[in-house]
Amino acid sequence: MPIPVLAGTIRTQIHIHDLTTGKTRTWRAKNQQWDMHPEWINNDKLVFVSNRARVRPVYLSGKTAPYPWALQRYTANVDGSGAVNIGPHDDVVLHPYVLSNGNIISANWRVDEKLGKDQGNGNVTLENEWWMTETDQFGGNEFTLLGAHGLSFGTTGGKSESLLALHFYGERSNGELLT
């Protein structure tokens, strides 16, 4: 669901379905808690995003958030226990993906850094300021792999095209990343 639609949602929960037994385990979530976008780190541990820290995201002046709480990266045991916030500085992170080297890439909303620029007039398109970032499994060594708004990838009809929003990832066996 788009994030603005989630604003009225009571909660989102992670469900683990065992194909062998046919049983599904559901993580407990409090009202207004969103646990979503789970990805396997290994057979015993997941990375996911959640608003459970209850911190307000940072916004540029004059902009209204479509949701009240920051979505940050967490790791937890497969049963939901032992959750650790590995992205306490995140405003909004979506779609974590675990690479073959164990590091995690995510779609990270970077409006607070005010680095992006539209090719035409210098303004940032806040709704699409999503960058591909990488971190280790403990939230350390974070850096941007690919940023949006500013990289030109050719022209269409005389207008320069740039990246807008980088979501959903994959990795090829040769090390190339897909978005």
Secondary structure in CASP SS format (residue, H / E / C, confidence):
PFRMAT SS
TARGET T0000
AUTHOR 0000-0000-0000
METHOD secondary structure of the structure
MODEL  1
M C 1.00
P C 1.00
I H 1.00
P H 1.00
V H 1.00
L H 1.00
A C 1.00
G C 1.00
T C 1.00
I C 1.00
R C 1.00
T E 1.00
Q C 1.00
I C 1.00
H E 1.00
I E 1.00
H E 1.00
D C 1.00
L C 1.00
T C 1.00
T C 1.00
G C 1.00
K C 1.00
T E 1.00
R E 1.00
T E 1.00
W C 1.00
R C 1.00
A C 1.00
K C 1.00
N C 1.00
Q C 1.00
Q C 1.00
W E 1.00
D E 1.00
M E 1.00
H E 1.00
P E 1.00
E E 1.00
W E 1.00
I E 1.00
N E 1.00
N C 1.00
D C 1.00
K E 1.00
L E 1.00
V E 1.00
F E 1.00
V E 1.00
S E 1.00
N C 1.00
R C 1.00
A C 1.00
R C 1.00
V C 1.00
R C 1.00
P C 1.00
V C 1.00
Y C 1.00
L C 1.00
S C 1.00
G C 1.00
K C 1.00
T C 1.00
A C 1.00
P C 1.00
Y C 1.00
P C 1.00
W C 1.00
A C 1.00
L E 1.00
Q E 1.00
R E 1.00
Y E 1.00
T E 1.00
A E 1.00
N E 1.00
V C 1.00
D C 1.00
G C 1.00
S C 1.00
G C 1.00
A C 1.00
V E 1.00
N E 1.00
I C 1.00
G C 1.00
P C 1.00
H C 1.00
D C 1.00
D C 1.00
V E 1.00
V E 1.00
L E 1.00
H E 1.00
P E 1.00
Y E 1.00
V E 1.00
L C 1.00
S C 1.00
N C 1.00
G C 1.00
N C 1.00
I E 1.00
I E 1.00
S E 1.00
A E 1.00
N E 1.00
W E 1.00
R C 1.00
V H 1.00
D H 1.00
E H 1.00
K C 1.00
L C 1.00
G C 1.00
K C 1.00
D C 1.00
Q C 1.00
G C 1.00
N C 1.00
G C 1.00
N C 1.00
V C 1.00
T C 1.00
L H 1.00
E H 1.00
N H 1.00
E C 1.00
W E 1.00
W E 1.00
M E 1.00
T E 1.00
E E 1.00
T E 1.00
D C 1.00
Q C 1.00
F C 1.00
G C 1.00
G C 1.00
N C 1.00
E C 1.00
F E 1.00
T E 1.00
L E 1.00
L E 1.00
G C 1.00
A C 1.00
H C 1.00
G C 1.00
L C 1.00
S E 1.00
F E 1.00
G E 1.00
T E 1.00
T E 1.00
G C 1.00
G C 1.00
K E 1.00
S E 1.00
E E 1.00
S E 1.00
L C 1.00
L C 1.00
A E 1.00
L C 1.00
H C 1.00
F C 1.00
Y C 1.00
G E 1.00
E E 1.00
R C 1.00
S C 1.00
N C 1.00
G C 1.00
E C 1.00
L E 1.00
L E 1.00
T C 1.00
END
